[in-house]
Amino acid sequence: MKFGTKAIHAGVHPDPTTGAIMTPIYQTSTYVQRSPGDHKGFEYSRTHNPTRTQLQDALAALDNGQHGLAFASGMAATDCVVKLLQPGDEVISTNDLYGGSYRIFTKVYEPLGIKFHFVPMHDMEAVRAKVNERTKMIWVETPTNPLLNVIDIAAAAAVAKEAGALLVVDNTFSTPYLQTPLALGADIVVYSLTKYMAGHSDTVMGALVYNDDQLHERLSFYQNACGGTPGPQDCFLVLRGLKTLHIRMQRHCENGRKIAEYLKAHPKVGKVYWPGFADHPNHEVAARQMNDFGGMISFVLEGDRKEDAIAVLEKFQLFSLAESLGGVESLSGHPATMTHASIPAEARKAAGLSDSLIRLSVGIEDVEDLIEDLKQAIG
């Protein structure tokens, strides 16, 4: 199936009881058994729930994976992956990553004996330089949050294979509409489904997709044992969101291109970060491994002053100032004080994240209205 057909049909089927075309919300905690151990595949909803099962099957299908697991948040999914490690293990991570990922790595797992190296991954030699016999995982975000740095997934997979390490790719910004990391050599794909996959700013959820059966045995055990599972109502909302993922992502990309071009030509804008520009770092990699360049854009005003950025953010009318991204509505944010506040200032600046950087999640509104909003806010 082509992607659009798959988004609507793959992994789901009509309800066997009623024929309902939409997966029902199985709002139940437990299931009646005919005799001890004699049941219909469901015993307790932390372990399995029919609504969640169909969502997990749909997620796996979209990424061309064998297994999918859904979690109560993207951070719960991340937590499950890091549980694969033992004290003394080491992880190499991109240095420009979501603040929540940085926080759980450094504040939760480093004290438990896992070591993290944060390096710029546009050059794989910087990654190779950190590889040693204790390296068990390489963690990639691409495009990164919020500087939209592009990392070569296939090259990272080669380094991970040489090291005998797992390659984990956070694909939240791209979704499987733009790139499928498993096809490029990744072992595990991580999502905050809250963002583009659900797409309507009305639910919080995360997911993992992968192929390996042994990984599935371990990860599904952690999912059940630790209990970070989503409820059926949220699973239903994500299933509904997936059915329009392809047409939403197409519009996000179309609008993103026009907004990026407008900002780049604006005399009061100093720098624009968007992978679709030929002069964007690793643009050629993005052009090779992505189907389009997405609707996430970051920019810095001329003069690079934090107070000017705050003034613009306060003037926006359509680009609502809010955490998160990937919804149908356009959002704006100030990473230094919002999504990336948990990263120390010196680490942010070392990664190139200015205190005046503005991040835009370009929605699917009429782009002419969005450009007018930018015009009145920037001046």
C-alpha positions in Angstrom: 0.0 0.0 0.0 1.0 3.6 -0.6 1.5 5.7 2.6 -1.9 7.5 2.4 -3.8 4.2 2.1 -1.7 2.6 4.8 -2.4 5.6 7.2 -6.1 4.8 6.9 -6.2 1.0 6.7 -3.0 -0.7 7.9 -3.0 -2.4 11.2 -6.7 -1.8 11.9 -9.8 -3.8 11.1 -13.6 -3.5 11.7 -14.7 -4.5 15.2 -15.5 -8.3 15.1 -18.5 -7.9 17.4 -20.4 -5.2 15.7 -18.6 -4.4 12.4 -17.8 -0.9 13.6 -15.4 0.6 11.1 -13.8 2.8 13.7 -11.9 0.9 16.5 -14.1 1.1 19.6 -12.9 2.6 22.9 -12.6 -0.5 25.1 -13.0 1.4 28.4 -12.5 -1.5 30.7 -9.8 -2.5 33.2 -10.4 -6.3 33.1 -11.8 -9.1 31.0 -14.0 -12.1 32.0 -12.3 -15.5 31.6 -14.2 -18.7 30.9 -11.8 -20.7 33.2 -8.5 -19.7 34.8 -6.2 -18.9 31.9 -8.9 -19.5 29.3 -9.5 -16.0 27.8 -9.8 -14.2 24.5 -6.3 -12.8 24.6 -7.0 -10.0 27.1 -6.7 -10.3 30.9 -5.9 -6.8 32.3 -5.7 -3.5 30.5 -2.3 -2.5 31.7 -1.0 -5.5 29.9 -3.3 -5.5 26.8 -6.3 -3.5 25.6 -8.0 -4.0 22.2 -7.9 -0.3 21.4 -4.2 0.0 22.2 -3.4 -3.2 20.3 -4.9 -1.8 17.1 -3.0 1.4 17.6 0.3 -0.5 18.1 -0.4 -2.5 15.0 -1.1 0.7 13.0 2.1 2.4 14.3 4.2 -0.6 13.3 2.7 -0.8 9.9 3.4 2.9 9.2 7.1 2.5 10.0 7.3 -0.8 8.2 8.2 -2.4 11.5 7.2 -5.7 13.1 6.3 -4.4 16.6 4.8 -1.3 18.1 4.3 -0.3 21.7 2.3 2.7 22.9 3.1 4.6 26.1 1.4 7.3 28.3 3.9 9.9 27.0 7.0 10.2 24.8 9.1 10.3 28.0 7.6 7.0 29.2 8.7 5.5 25.8 12.2 7.0 26.2 12.3 5.6 29.8 11.5 2.2 28.5 14.3 2.2 26.0 16.9 3.3 28.5 15.9 0.5 30.8 17.6 -1.8 28.3 20.9 -0.5 29.7 22.9 -1.5 32.8 25.2 0.5 35.1 28.5 1.1 33.4 27.0 1.2 29.9 27.5 4.3 27.8 25.3 6.2 25.4 26.3 8.6 22.7 23.6 11.2 22.0 23.3 14.2 19.8 24.0 17.4 21.7 21.1 19.3 20.2 18.1 17.3 21.5 14.8 17.7 23.3 15.2 19.1 26.8 13.1 16.3 28.3 15.4 13.7 26.9 18.4 15.5 28.2 16.8 15.8 31.6 16.0 12.0 32.0 19.4 11.1 30.7 21.3 13.3 33.1 19.1 13.6 36.1 17.6 10.1 36.3 19.9 7.6 34.6 23.4 9.1 35.0 23.1 8.8 38.8 22.3 5.1 38.3 25.6 4.6 36.6 24.9 5.1 32.9 27.2 7.5 31.1 26.0 9.9 28.4 28.2 11.7 25.8 26.5 14.6 24.0 28.2 15.3 20.7 27.4 17.1 17.4 26.3 14.4 15.1 26.5 16.1 11.7 30.0 14.6 11.6 30.1 10.9 12.3 33.8 11.1 13.2 32.7 13.0 16.4 30.6 9.9 17.2 33.3 7.4 16.4 35.7 9.3 18.7 33.4 8.5 21.7 32.9 4.8 20.9 34.4 2.3 23.3 33.7 -1.2 24.6 31.1 0.2 26.9 29.1 1.9 24.2 25.7 0.2 24.1 23.4 2.8 22.4 23.6 5.7 20.0 20.7 8.1 20.4 19.8 10.2 17.3 17.2 13.0 16.8 16.9 14.2 13.2 16.0 16.9 12.4 17.0 18.0 15.9 15.0 20.1 18.3 15.2 23.1 17.9 18.1 23.8 15.5 16.9 21.4 12.9 20.3 19.8 12.5 20.2 16.8 10.1 21.9 13.6 11.1 22.7 10.8 8.6 20.8 7.8 9.9 22.4 5.3 7.6 25.9 6.5 8.6 24.9 6.4 12.3 23.6 2.9 11.8 27.0 1.8 10.4 28.8 3.2 13.4 26.4 1.5 15.8 26.8 -1.8 14.0 30.6 -1.6 14.2 30.3 -0.8 17.9 27.7 -3.6 18.6 25.4 -0.9 19.9 21.7 -0.2 19.4 20.7 2.8 17.2 17.7 4.6 18.5 16.1 7.4 16.4 13.7 9.9 17.8 11.5 10.5 14.7 9.0 12.8 16.3 9.7 15.8 14.0 9.6 13.8 10.8 7.0 11.0 11.3 7.1 8.0 9.0 5.6 10.3 6.3 8.9 12.0 5.9 11.4 9.3 6.8 11.4 5.6 8.0 14.5 5.1 10.2 14.2 1.3 10.4 14.7 1.2 6.6 18.0 3.1 7.1 19.3 0.8 9.8 17.8 2.0 13.1 17.0 -0.6 15.7 14.3 1.4 17.6 12.2 4.4 16.5 10.9 6.6 19.3 7.9 9.0 19.0 6.1 11.5 21.0 2.7 10.8 19.5 1.5 13.9 21.1 2.9 15.9 18.2 2.3 15.2 14.5 1.1 11.6 14.8 -2.0 12.6 16.9 -1.9 16.0 15.3 -4.7 17.8 17.2 -3.1 19.0 20.5 -5.6 16.9 22.4 -3.7 13.9 23.8 -0.3 13.0 25.3 1.3 9.7 24.3 4.5 8.1 23.1 5.5 5.0 21.1 8.3 2.7 20.1 8.5 0.8 16.8 11.1 -1.9 16.0 11.7 -5.3 14.3 13.7 -7.5 16.6 11.7 -10.2 18.4 14.1 -10.4 21.4 13.9 -6.6 21.8 10.1 -7.0 21.8 10.2 -9.5 24.6 12.2 -7.1 26.8 10.5 -3.9 25.9 7.0 -5.3 26.2 7.9 -6.7 29.6 9.1 -3.3 30.7 5.9 -1.7 29.3 3.7 -4.0 31.3 5.9 -4.3 34.5 6.5 -0.5 34.8 3.0 0.4 33.7 3.5 3.5 31.7 0.7 2.6 29.4 -2.0 4.9 27.8 -5.7 4.7 28.3 -8.1 3.5 25.5 -9.6 7.0 25.0 -6.2 8.5 24.1 -5.4 5.5 21.9 -8.6 6.1 20.0 -7.7 9.8 19.5 -4.3 8.9 18.0 -5.8 6.2 15.8 -8.1 8.9 14.5 -5.3 11.3 14.0 -3.2 8.8 12.0 -5.9 8.6 9.4 -5.1 12.1 8.2 -1.4 12.1 8.9 -0.4 12.1 5.2 -2.6 15.1 4.2 -1.7 17.0 7.3 2.0 16.5 6.8 1.8 17.5 3.2 0.2 20.8 4.2 2.7 21.3 7.1 5.5 20.9 4.5 3.9 23.2 2.0 3.3 25.9 4.5 6.7 25.4 6.1 8.5 26.0 2.9 6.6 29.3 2.2 7.2 30.5 5.8 10.9 29.7 5.7 11.3 31.5 2.4 9.5 34.5 3.8 11.6 34.7 6.9 14.8 34.2 5.0 14.0 37.3 2.9 12.9 39.4 5.8 15.4 42.3 6.6 14.9 41.9 10.3 15.6 38.2 10.5 19.2 37.3 11.0 19.2 33.5 10.5 16.7 30.8 9.6 17.0 27.1 10.5 15.1 24.9 8.0 16.5 21.7 6.4 15.0 22.6 3.0 17.5 25.4 2.3 20.5 24.3 0.1 22.8 26.1 2.5 21.4 24.3 5.6 24.0 22.0 7.2 23.6 18.5 5.8 20.9 19.6 3.5 22.1 16.9 1.0 21.5 14.3 3.7 18.0 15.6 4.4 17.2 15.5 0.6 18.4 11.9 0.5 16.7 10.4 3.6 13.6 12.6 3.9 10.6 12.9 1.5 10.2 16.6 2.3 11.5 19.0 4.9 8.7 19.5 7.4 6.9 22.3 9.1 9.4 23.1 11.9 11.4 26.3 11.6 13.6 28.2 14.0 14.9 31.7 13.5 16.9 34.5 15.2 16.2 38.2 14.7 18.9 40.6 13.5 20.9 41.7 16.6 20.2 38.4 18.3 18.6 40.1 21.4 16.4 38.1 23.7 14.1 41.1 24.5 13.4 41.5 20.7 12.4 37.8 20.5 10.1 38.1 23.5 8.4 41.2 22.0 7.7 39.2 18.7 6.3 36.3 20.6 4.0 38.5 22.6 2.6 40.1 19.3 1.7 36.9 17.5 -2.0 36.3 17.0 -2.1 33.1 15.0 1.2 31.6 16.1 0.0 30.8 19.7 2.7 30.9 22.3 2.7 27.4 23.8 4.7 24.3 24.6 4.5 21.4 22.1 4.3 21.2 18.3 2.8 19.3 15.4 -0.8 20.2 15.9 -3.1 21.5 13.1 -2.7 25.0 14.6 0.5 27.1 14.4 2.5 27.4 17.6 5.5 29.5 18.6 7.9 29.0 21.4 11.1 30.2 23.1 13.2 27.1 23.6 15.6 28.7 26.1 12.8 29.3 28.6 10.3 26.7 27.6 11.1 23.3 26.0 14.9 23.4 26.7 14.9 25.2 30.0 16.1 22.0 31.7 19.4 22.2 29.7 22.0 24.4 31.4 22.6 27.7 29.7 26.3 26.9 28.9 25.3 23.6 27.3 22.6 25.3 25.2 25.0 27.9 24.0 27.7 25.3 23.2 25.1 23.5 21.0 24.3 26.8 19.2 21.0 27.4 20.9 20.7 31.2 21.4 18.6 32.7 24.1 16.9 34.7 21.4 15.9 31.7 19.2 12.2 31.5 18.2 10.8 28.1 17.2 7.8 27.8 15.0 5.5 24.8 14.5 3.8 25.8 11.2 0.2 24.6 11.2 -2.2 23.8 8.3 -4.0 27.2 8.2 -4.0 29.3 5.0 -0.4 30.3 4.7 -1.3 33.8 3.6 -2.8 34.5 7.1 0.3 33.0 8.8 2.6 35.3 6.7 0.4 38.3 7.7 0.8 37.3 11.3 4.6 37.2 11.0 4.6 40.5 9.2 2.7 42.3 11.9 4.7 40.7 14.7 8.2 41.2 13.3 7.4 44.6 11.8 
